[in-house]
């Protein structure tokens, strides 16, 4: 059985936002790309629940790379 899809209204309730804000976030790319069951002029967006949940799950913050230090051989001197 296929899982039910979430409408923009459902997503707005989950995120505690207005439907207009959810639509702006879709167009800005701040939300994962939904499925469009409408037309280009009148889109009818649907989200898969697992896609939205994976988007909302906290990801570990990327660790900064350690700064590389320049190592020199103690006997080699820099020419002046």
Backbone as JSON, one array per atom type, in Angstrom:
{
  "sequence": "XXXXXXXXXXXXXXXXXXXXXXXXXXXXXXXXXXXXXXXXXXXXXXXXXXXXXXXXXXXXXXXXXXXXXXXXXXXXXXXX",
  "N": [[0.84, -1.19, 0.0], [0.5, 2.22, -0.77], [2.05, 4.97, 0.82], [0.4, 7.74, 2.41], [0.44, 10.98, 0.92], [1.68, 14.23, 1.8], [0.07, 17.37, 1.9], [0.62, 20.87, 1.06], [-0.65, 22.27, 3.03], [-0.72, 20.41, 5.14], [2.04, 20.21, 5.6], [2.56, 22.81, 6.38], [1.26, 22.86, 8.84], [2.78, 20.99, 10.26], [5.29, 22.24, 10.3], [4.62, 24.54, 11.55], [4.04, 26.92, 10.16], [2.81, 29.36, 7.77], [0.82, 28.58, 4.85], [1.6, 30.07, 2.67], [4.24, 30.74, 3.34], [5.41, 28.22, 3.26], [5.14, 27.68, 0.53], [6.81, 29.7, -0.48], [9.24, 28.78, 0.55], [9.51, 26.43, -0.88], [9.85, 27.39, -3.49], [12.19, 28.85, -3.12], [13.97, 26.86, -2.61], [14.47, 25.96, -0.08], [13.12, 23.93, 1.06], [12.72, 20.38, 0.54], [12.33, 19.19, -2.84], [9.03, 18.97, -3.88], [6.47, 16.67, -5.09], [4.61, 17.4, -8.03], [1.34, 17.51, -8.72], [-0.27, 19.07, -10.18], [-0.56, 21.7, -12.55], [1.79, 23.77, -14.38], [1.07, 26.4, -14.11], [-0.82, 26.27, -12.07], [0.16, 24.82, -9.51], [0.02, 21.74, -7.67], [1.18, 20.72, -4.99], [2.74, 17.89, -3.42], [4.14, 16.17, -0.7], [6.38, 13.56, 0.17], [6.2, 11.71, 3.12], [8.46, 10.51, 4.36], [10.56, 11.79, 3.06], [10.27, 14.42, 3.94], [10.59, 14.02, 6.7], [13.23, 13.11, 6.82], [14.48, 15.41, 5.96], [13.92, 17.13, 8.05], [15.16, 15.94, 10.2], [17.75, 16.25, 12.59], [20.96, 16.9, 11.46], [24.33, 15.93, 11.98], [26.63, 18.51, 12.75], [28.96, 19.7, 10.36], [32.35, 18.94, 10.79], [35.05, 21.17, 11.19], [37.93, 21.24, 9.09], [41.15, 20.37, 10.27], [43.61, 22.88, 10.74], [46.31, 23.1, 8.62], [49.67, 22.96, 9.46], [52.78, 24.4, 8.64], [55.55, 22.49, 8.23], [58.96, 22.46, 8.87], [62.21, 21.36, 8.21], [64.55, 21.22, 10.84], [67.23, 21.84, 10.26], [67.29, 23.16, 7.87], [67.53, 26.34, 6.6], [66.01, 29.45, 5.94], [66.62, 31.31, 3.03], [67.92, 34.59, 2.96]],
  "CA": [[0.0, 0.0, 0.0], [1.28, 3.44, -0.88], [1.9, 5.86, 1.96], [-0.28, 8.98, 2.03], [1.28, 12.14, 0.66], [1.33, 15.42, 2.57], [-0.18, 18.58, 1.14], [1.3, 22.04, 1.61], [-1.35, 22.6, 4.28], [-0.2, 19.48, 6.15], [3.42, 20.59, 5.9], [2.53, 24.07, 7.13], [0.9, 22.54, 10.22], [3.92, 20.3, 10.87], [6.37, 23.21, 10.51], [4.05, 25.69, 12.25], [4.19, 28.06, 9.27], [1.66, 29.55, 6.9], [0.93, 27.9, 3.56], [2.37, 30.97, 1.82], [5.66, 30.6, 3.68], [5.83, 26.91, 2.74], [5.29, 27.84, -0.92], [8.04, 30.47, -0.7], [10.38, 27.92, 0.85], [9.62, 25.5, -2.0], [10.4, 28.13, -4.63], [13.56, 29.26, -2.78], [14.8, 25.68, -2.47], [14.76, 25.7, 1.33], [12.45, 22.67, 1.36], [12.99, 19.42, -0.53], [11.44, 19.35, -3.98], [7.83, 18.13, -3.76], [5.85, 16.18, -6.31], [3.6, 18.34, -8.51], [0.24, 16.83, -9.37], [-1.05, 20.08, -10.87], [0.05, 22.22, -13.76], [2.82, 24.76, -14.11], [0.4, 27.63, -13.65], [-1.51, 26.02, -10.81], [0.77, 23.6, -8.96], [-0.63, 21.04, -6.57], [2.35, 20.05, -4.44], [2.61, 16.83, -2.43], [5.41, 15.75, -0.12], [6.46, 12.24, 0.77], [6.46, 11.9, 4.55], [9.83, 10.15, 4.72], [11.46, 12.84, 2.56], [10.16, 15.56, 4.85], [11.16, 13.66, 7.99], [14.69, 13.09, 6.7], [14.9, 16.8, 5.85], [13.77, 17.77, 9.36], [15.99, 15.3, 11.21], [18.98, 17.02, 12.79], [22.18, 16.31, 10.94], [25.49, 16.4, 12.74], [27.3, 19.66, 12.15], [30.23, 19.29, 9.76], [33.53, 19.3, 11.57], [36.03, 21.9, 10.38], [39.19, 20.54, 8.87], [42.24, 20.96, 11.08], [44.48, 23.77, 9.98], [47.61, 22.49, 8.37], [50.81, 23.8, 9.8], [53.92, 24.18, 7.76], [56.65, 21.9, 8.97], [60.26, 22.62, 8.24], [63.29, 20.6, 8.81], [65.27, 22.19, 11.69], [68.53, 22.22, 9.73], [67.14, 23.97, 6.66], [67.28, 27.74, 6.92], [65.45, 30.24, 4.86], [67.58, 32.26, 2.49], [67.5, 35.98, 3.14]],
  "C": [[0.88, 1.25, 0.0], [1.0, 4.36, 0.31], [1.2, 7.14, 1.52], [0.71, 10.12, 1.86], [0.78, 13.34, 1.46], [1.11, 16.61, 1.64], [0.62, 19.72, 1.75], [0.64, 22.49, 2.92], [-0.87, 21.7, 5.41], [1.21, 19.87, 6.58], [3.44, 21.88, 6.71], [2.14, 23.83, 8.59], [2.06, 21.87, 10.95], [5.01, 21.3, 11.23], [5.92, 24.44, 11.28], [4.31, 26.98, 11.47], [2.89, 28.25, 8.49], [1.9, 28.81, 5.58], [1.75, 28.76, 2.6], [3.86, 30.87, 2.08], [6.2, 29.27, 3.16], [6.04, 27.01, 1.23], [6.54, 28.65, -1.26], [9.28, 29.61, -0.48], [10.59, 26.87, -0.25], [10.3, 26.19, -3.18], [11.84, 28.57, -4.38], [14.52, 28.08, -2.67], [15.17, 25.36, -1.03], [14.04, 24.45, 1.84], [12.77, 21.69, 0.25], [11.93, 19.53, -1.63], [10.24, 18.42, -3.86], [7.41, 17.58, -5.13], [4.77, 17.17, -6.73], [2.55, 17.56, -9.27], [-0.67, 17.81, -10.1], [-0.39, 20.46, -12.17], [1.13, 23.23, -13.37], [2.19, 26.02, -13.55], [-0.29, 27.45, -12.31], [-0.98, 24.72, -10.21], [-0.04, 23.04, -7.8], [0.45, 20.15, -5.94], [1.97, 18.99, -3.41], [4.0, 16.41, -1.99], [5.3, 14.31, 0.35], [6.86, 12.44, 2.23], [7.91, 11.58, 4.92], [10.84, 11.17, 4.21], [11.45, 14.05, 3.49], [10.8, 15.25, 6.21], [12.69, 13.62, 7.93], [15.25, 14.51, 6.58], [14.89, 17.48, 7.23], [14.66, 17.15, 10.43], [17.3, 16.07, 11.35], [20.19, 16.25, 12.27], [23.35, 16.78, 11.79], [26.2, 17.53, 11.99], [28.62, 19.2, 11.54], [31.4, 19.8, 10.59], [34.51, 20.06, 10.7], [37.31, 21.1, 10.25], [40.28, 21.18, 9.71], [43.16, 21.79, 10.18], [45.85, 23.13, 9.84], [48.71, 23.47, 8.74], [51.98, 23.43, 8.91], [55.08, 23.66, 8.59], [57.93, 22.06, 8.18], [61.28, 21.76, 8.96], [64.13, 21.58, 9.61], [66.6, 22.65, 11.11], [68.43, 23.1, 8.49], [66.77, 25.38, 7.07], [66.73, 28.44, 5.68], [66.5, 31.22, 4.36], [67.04, 33.68, 2.59], [67.81, 36.79, 1.92]]
}
